[in-house]
């Protein structure tokens, strides 16, 4: 009975955190892009625009929901549901931390632990293109259809180098389990260099990591590979004919996919929840120092406000960060929160890279996109896998 209760609690918590994070990832992206372009970003709805995601949700819920007259209605309605459902499935096998004890009950910081978790994520990510392709076809619009076809061709092109780069870390760890992958990356070379797969002997996967990230941009339809929804060519691409919450479903699925692919990259290449340096050198106190530093910065700007309302809002933010810092010092919470901090920090950095690239690079032409995948990315990924397999075979004898 305890197992089912814990599982239900974890499922509800993961769903709440994931959907809330997806909503605020939109806010974060708008803020980061605004800073890149020397703008303010969301600032009107709530302090510092923090209620903007709620305002967007209300707007989308109350907008008129239109269905094109000639659309194939059953599949038109199925497409956004399929996109969101498939984006949520992958997160079920993602481990966020080690096995912990909560109220005397030992459990994983993960919804379900599968020995073939990597294959599950690859399979589900391959299926996710069906939501986009189905939306393009069922809308009965030439622009939407072109967006759906582009997405299918893009998925075929970039799924191959992505899967090949995933195979290299699996060879190093000799497992298909995410949890065992992270355990294989525990420890340090010379007592200080982490044994993450990007540094792993006998074949550091730095090139594999870069190839994986490039393919991940194409997998999630992000700039510079957002050809399925290129607005200067296809109006809005595959979701041109969607409105209200059906449009929001595609939007939500895209941001959940970004978080999922960043989690997978963290687990495969960056050691998951393993810290950057050993605990004896103070890695357990990094979360405390980071949060206290954030609290000090917020308090300073609250006492020296650039805007009148900062005098009220930023001290509250400082108090929140200080409270979080204290939580990391609580003995029974520390084994849970510290691994979560390292995992969230690495994943958050990769999400920031996704946003940073969007504000930096222009969109590729479609022929450039396909040529880049087949003539460069695929051969380099294959060479990386061959070199890794050869060195693993040689060193294992």
Order of alpha helices (4+ residues) and beta strands (2+ residues): alpha-alpha-alpha-beta-beta-alpha-alpha-alpha-alpha-beta-beta-alpha-alpha-alpha-alpha-alpha-alpha-alpha-alpha
